Protein backbone atom coordinates (compact mmCIF):
# COMPACT_ATOMS: atom_id res chain seq x y z
CA UNK A 1 0.00 0.00 0.00
CA UNK A 2 0.96 3.67 -0.01
CA UNK A 3 4.07 4.53 1.99
CA UNK A 4 4.77 8.24 1.52
CA UNK A 5 4.53 11.15 -0.89
CA UNK A 6 7.40 11.26 -3.38
CA UNK A 7 7.00 14.31 -5.62
CA UNK A 8 4.64 16.64 -7.42
CA UNK A 9 5.16 17.01 -11.16
CA UNK A 10 4.55 19.96 -13.47
CA UNK A 11 4.85 19.92 -17.26
CA UNK A 12 6.77 22.98 -18.43
CA UNK A 13 7.50 24.60 -21.77
CA UNK A 14 11.14 25.61 -21.17
CA UNK A 15 12.91 23.60 -18.48
CA UNK A 16 15.81 26.03 -17.98
CA UNK A 17 13.53 29.06 -17.72
CA UNK A 18 11.34 27.31 -15.18
CA UNK A 19 14.33 26.07 -13.15
CA UNK A 20 15.55 29.67 -13.06
CA UNK A 21 12.17 30.80 -11.70
CA UNK A 22 11.97 28.15 -8.98
CA UNK A 23 15.58 28.61 -7.86
CA UNK A 24 15.98 32.39 -8.12
CA UNK A 25 12.46 33.61 -7.30
CA UNK A 26 11.16 30.81 -5.07
CA UNK A 27 14.41 29.67 -3.41
CA UNK A 28 14.25 25.96 -4.25
CA UNK A 29 17.42 24.05 -5.13
CA UNK A 30 18.07 21.60 -7.95
CA UNK A 31 18.34 18.13 -6.42
CA UNK A 32 18.88 16.32 -9.72
CA UNK A 33 18.30 16.27 -13.45
CA UNK A 34 17.22 13.57 -15.86
CA UNK A 35 16.56 12.86 -19.51
CA UNK A 36 14.52 9.87 -20.66
CA UNK A 37 13.72 8.27 -23.99
CA UNK A 38 13.55 4.70 -25.26
CA UNK A 39 11.57 1.72 -24.02
CA UNK A 40 11.07 2.78 -20.39
CA UNK A 41 9.93 6.32 -21.25
CA UNK A 42 7.66 5.11 -24.07
CA UNK A 43 6.00 2.50 -21.87
CA UNK A 44 5.62 4.78 -18.84
CA UNK A 45 4.34 7.81 -20.75
CA UNK A 46 2.38 5.81 -23.36
CA UNK A 47 3.85 7.68 -26.32
CA UNK A 48 5.54 5.66 -29.08
CA UNK A 49 8.57 7.96 -29.36
CA UNK A 50 8.65 9.67 -25.95
CA UNK A 51 11.55 11.94 -25.06
CA UNK A 52 11.54 14.12 -21.95
CA UNK A 53 14.01 16.03 -19.88
CA UNK A 54 13.45 17.19 -16.36
CA UNK A 55 14.70 18.25 -12.98
CA UNK A 56 13.85 17.61 -9.36
CA UNK A 57 13.82 20.62 -7.04
CA UNK A 58 13.36 20.72 -3.30
CA UNK A 59 13.51 22.66 -0.06
CA UNK A 60 15.22 19.85 1.85
CA UNK A 61 12.03 18.62 3.55
CA UNK A 62 11.69 15.38 1.57
CA UNK A 63 8.98 16.41 -0.92
CA UNK A 64 10.26 17.29 -4.38
CA UNK A 65 8.91 19.23 -7.35
CA UNK A 66 9.55 17.47 -10.66
CA UNK A 67 9.64 19.71 -13.73
CA UNK A 68 9.18 17.87 -17.03
CA UNK A 69 9.71 19.27 -20.51
CA UNK A 70 8.35 17.07 -23.30
CA UNK A 71 10.74 17.10 -26.22
CA UNK A 72 8.64 14.56 -28.12
CA UNK A 73 5.73 14.82 -28.38
CA UNK A 74 5.93 18.52 -27.60
CA UNK A 75 3.43 20.00 -25.19
CA UNK A 76 0.49 22.10 -26.25
CA UNK A 77 -0.42 25.32 -24.53
CA UNK A 78 -1.94 24.93 -21.10
CA UNK A 79 -4.80 27.08 -19.93
CA UNK A 80 -6.12 25.82 -16.63
CA UNK A 81 -8.36 27.93 -14.49
CA UNK A 82 -8.32 26.93 -10.85
CA UNK A 83 -11.85 25.53 -11.06
CA UNK A 84 -11.35 23.30 -14.14
CA UNK A 85 -11.28 19.54 -13.64
CA UNK A 86 -7.65 18.45 -13.86
CA UNK A 87 -6.34 21.75 -12.57
CA UNK A 88 -4.01 21.36 -9.62
CA UNK A 89 -1.84 23.41 -7.32
CA UNK A 90 1.20 23.02 -5.11
CA UNK A 91 1.04 24.66 -1.68
CA UNK A 92 3.93 26.01 0.39
CA UNK A 93 4.09 27.23 3.97
CA UNK A 94 5.76 30.64 4.37
CA UNK A 95 6.93 32.47 7.50
CA UNK A 96 5.74 35.98 6.66
CA UNK A 97 3.25 36.03 3.80
CA UNK A 98 3.09 39.82 3.50
CA UNK A 99 6.87 40.08 3.15
CA UNK A 100 6.95 37.05 0.83
CA UNK A 101 4.26 38.69 -1.32
CA UNK A 102 6.21 41.97 -1.62
CA UNK A 103 9.59 40.32 -2.31
CA UNK A 104 8.43 37.78 -4.88
CA UNK A 105 6.07 40.21 -6.65
CA UNK A 106 9.09 42.49 -7.13
CA UNK A 107 10.85 39.50 -8.76
CA UNK A 108 7.94 38.97 -11.16
CA UNK A 109 5.75 36.34 -9.48
CA UNK A 110 2.19 36.81 -10.78
CA UNK A 111 -0.31 36.70 -7.94
CA UNK A 112 -4.03 36.07 -8.27
CA UNK A 113 -4.90 38.01 -5.13
CA UNK A 114 -3.50 39.92 -2.19
CA UNK A 115 -3.06 37.80 0.95
CA UNK A 116 -6.52 36.71 2.14
CA UNK A 117 -7.07 36.39 5.89
CA UNK A 118 -9.14 33.64 7.53
CA UNK A 119 -10.47 34.35 11.02
CA UNK A 120 -12.36 32.11 13.43
CA UNK A 121 -15.75 33.05 14.90
CA UNK A 122 -14.11 35.14 17.64
CA UNK A 123 -12.07 37.14 15.14
CA UNK A 124 -8.75 35.40 15.84
CA UNK A 125 -6.53 35.26 12.75
CA UNK A 126 -5.98 31.62 11.74
CA UNK A 127 -4.14 31.94 8.44
CA UNK A 128 -3.35 34.09 5.44
CA UNK A 129 -3.11 32.61 1.97
CA UNK A 130 -2.75 33.60 -1.66
CA UNK A 131 -2.48 32.06 -5.11
CA UNK A 132 0.01 32.71 -7.92
CA UNK A 133 1.11 31.11 -11.18
CA UNK A 134 4.55 30.00 -12.29
CA UNK A 135 5.82 30.93 -15.79
CA UNK A 136 3.96 27.93 -17.30
CA UNK A 137 0.64 28.71 -15.63
CA UNK A 138 0.90 26.08 -12.87
CA UNK A 139 -0.96 27.21 -9.77
CA UNK A 140 0.90 27.78 -6.50
CA UNK A 141 -0.59 28.49 -3.09
CA UNK A 142 1.23 30.15 -0.20
CA UNK A 143 0.01 29.85 3.38
CA UNK A 144 1.06 31.43 6.67
CA UNK A 145 -0.40 29.84 9.80
CA UNK A 146 -0.90 31.83 13.00
N, C-alpha and C positions, 0 to 999 in steps of 0.2 A: 504494500500500500504506500501512500504518499509519505515521504520522509521529511522534506523541507522545501522551501522555495529555492530556486536556483538563480534565475535571471528573468528580466523583462526585456522583450525585444521590440525594437522599432525599425521599420524599413525606412531608409533614407535615400535621398537623391545623390548626394555628394558626400561620401564617407569622410574625407579630410575636412571639409567645411563643417560638418556636424561634430566631428571630434574637436575641432577648434572651439566651437560653441560650448560644448559640455566641459571642456577643460578650462578654457579661459574666462568664460562668463559664469558657469555654474560651479567650478572648482572640483570637478571629478578628476580622477587620474586614469590613464590608460593602463589596464591590467594585462592586456594581451591583444594580439591581432590574429586574424586567420584569413585564409582564402580557400575556398572549396569548389571543386568541380569533379567530374567523373562519376563513377557508379554510386558512391555513398550520397553525394549531393543530389544526384538525379532521383534516387530512390526516396530520400528523405523529403525533398521539396516537390516531388511529383512533376518535374519538368524534364523532358527528354534530353536537354542539353544545358542543364543548370550550371551556372557559374556565379558565385557570390564572393564578396570580400566583406570583412567585418572587423569589429573591435569590441572588446569588453571593457567597460569603464566601471569604476566603483568609488565608494567613499571609505572603504576599509571595514564596513560593517557586515560583510558576507553576501549581501544582495548585489547583483551586478546588472548593469544596463548593457544589452547587446545591441549594437548598431549594425545593420545589414544593408549593404548596397548590392542590388541585383545587377550584375553585368549582363547576364543572359538568363531568361528574358528580362529586358529592361522594365523598370517600374513605370506605371502610368502615374498621372497626377493624382494626388490624394486630396480629398475635400471632405473631411469629416467634421460635422458639427458635433458638439458634445452630446446631443440627444439622439443621434443616429445609432441604430443597431450596428454593432461592430466597432463603434468608437470606443476608445479606451483612454486611460490617463495613468501617469505615474506620479505618486505623491511623495513629497519630501517633508520632513520636519525641519524647521528653521528656528534659530534662537530668538531673533528679533525681526519679525516680518516687515515692520515699517522700514527699518534700515535696509533689509534685504531688497525690498521693493525699490527703494531709491537707488541703491547701488547697481542692481542688475538692470533696471530701466535705463540708467545712464549708459550701460554697456550694450543696449539694444534689445533686451528681452521684451517681447510684446505681451503685455498683460491684457486680460479680458476685463478686469475690474480692479478697483482699489481694494485693499484689504477689507474683507467683510467680517464683522464681529458677531459672535454668537454668545448670547447671555442666557443664564438660567432664569427661572421665574422670579427670583429675588433681585435680578439685575447684575449678578456676579458675572464677570467676563470669563467665559470658558475657553474660547479659542478665537483666533483670527485666521482667515484663509483667503487664498486668491488663486486664480487660474491664469495660465500663460500658455503660449505655444512655442515650440522650438522652431528652428529654421525650416523644417519639413512639415510643420503643421501638427506634430504630435502634441497632445495636451499634457500639461504638467500642472500639478497642484502643490501649493506650498502652505504649510500649516504651522502655526505657533500655538502651543497649549499653555494655558495659564493655571 
